[in-house]
Amino acid sequence: MTTMLDTRSTQTVSTGESKKGSITKSVILQAALEIAIKSGLEGITIGHLAESVGMSKSGVFAHFGSREDLQIEVIRKYYEYFSEFVFAPALAKPKGLPRLRHMIDAWLKMSVGKDTSSCFFIAGAAEFDDRPGIVRDELVQSVEDWRSALLRAIKESVAAGHLKESVIPQEMLFQLYSIVLGAHHDSRFLQNPKSLTLANKLIKSVFLAHQVIK
């Protein structure tokens, strides 16, 4: 697998941008990400952000062409964060079921339960599901990249002989994705403490139903 960051990155500093300006922008972007994780992308306001980083509104706005541009860069920043903690470690695992399991387990652990943050790929879908525009397009691209990575891992698991040849990759993707989606909803919105345990049980049952027993 290639990394999830082949085509997009927040590190797009022009040659004319000063090192100091680049560092300042990075600080602003990190603060914006922290706000978005708690309050959603629509929770990011220039005023709130300026207060968080101790700058003027004009100083913050100077680093981004518009609020939409800021939101897009926040999505890309989260994309990096997600790749670093979920996707990249999975690449160190052998191709097939070990890699697929790690991807699902890491995604679930970072999105559900105590001391976790809401997953942009799930929460953002609810926030922008019926709001067309460039922010939604960026979010959709991130989700599609992640789903493609999961789908590829499922196909590799079949090719490696870990999963039965009868497996329909798109259906398994739907099952696994739906379980994490439901766990995220029940844990974060309904505050159900049993969500993670139930999700792990269901994921295990999906793999057992399709795993090649040797």
Secondary structure as the mmCIF struct_conf table of DSSP 4:
data_model
#
loop_
_struct_conf.conf_type_id
_struct_conf.id
_struct_conf.beg_label_comp_id
_struct_conf.beg_label_asym_id
_struct_conf.beg_label_seq_id
_struct_conf.end_label_comp_id
_struct_conf.end_label_asym_id
_struct_conf.end_label_seq_id
TURN_TY1_P TURN_TY1_P1 MET A 4 LEU A 5
BEND BEND1 ASP A 6 THR A 7
BEND BEND2 THR A 10 THR A 10
TURN_TY1_P TURN_TY1_P2 THR A 15 GLY A 16
BEND BEND3 GLU A 17 GLU A 17
HELX_RH_AL_P HELX_RH_AL_P1 LYS A 19 SER A 39
HELX_RH_3T_P HELX_RH_3T_P1 LEU A 41 GLY A 43
HELX_RH_AL_P HELX_RH_AL_P2 ILE A 46 VAL A 53
TURN_TY1_P TURN_TY1_P3 GLY A 54 GLY A 54
HELX_RH_AL_P HELX_RH_AL_P3 LYS A 57 PHE A 61
TURN_TY1_P TURN_TY1_P4 ALA A 62 HIS A 63
BEND BEND4 PHE A 64 SER A 66
HELX_RH_AL_P HELX_RH_AL_P4 ARG A 67 PHE A 82
HELX_RH_PI_P HELX_RH_PI_P1 SER A 83 PHE A 87
HELX_RH_AL_P HELX_RH_AL_P5 ALA A 88 LEU A 91
TURN_TY1_P TURN_TY1_P5 ALA A 92 ALA A 92
BEND BEND5 LYS A 93 LYS A 93
HELX_LH_PP_P HELX_LH_PP_P1 PRO A 94 PRO A 94
TURN_TY1_P TURN_TY1_P6 LYS A 95 GLY A 96
HELX_RH_AL_P HELX_RH_AL_P6 LEU A 97 SER A 111
BEND BEND6 VAL A 112 GLY A 113
TURN_TY1_P TURN_TY1_P7 LYS A 114 ASP A 115
HELX_RH_AL_P HELX_RH_AL_P7 PHE A 120 PHE A 128
TURN_TY1_P TURN_TY1_P8 ASP A 129 ASP A 130
BEND BEND7 GLY A 133 GLY A 133
HELX_RH_AL_P HELX_RH_AL_P8 ILE A 134 ALA A 159
TURN_TY1_P TURN_TY1_P9 ALA A 160 GLY A 161
BEND BEND8 HIS A 162 HIS A 162
STRN STRN1 LEU A 163 LEU A 163
TURN_TY1_P TURN_TY1_P10 GLU A 165 SER A 166
HELX_RH_AL_P HELX_RH_AL_P9 PRO A 169 ARG A 188
TURN_TY1_P TURN_TY1_P11 PHE A 189 PHE A 189
BEND BEND9 LEU A 190 LEU A 190
TURN_TY1_P TURN_TY1_P12 PRO A 193 LYS A 194
HELX_RH_AL_P HELX_RH_AL_P10 SER A 195 HIS A 210
STRN STRN2 GLN A 211 GLN A 211
HELX_LH_PP_P HELX_LH_PP_P2 VAL A 212 ILE A 213
#
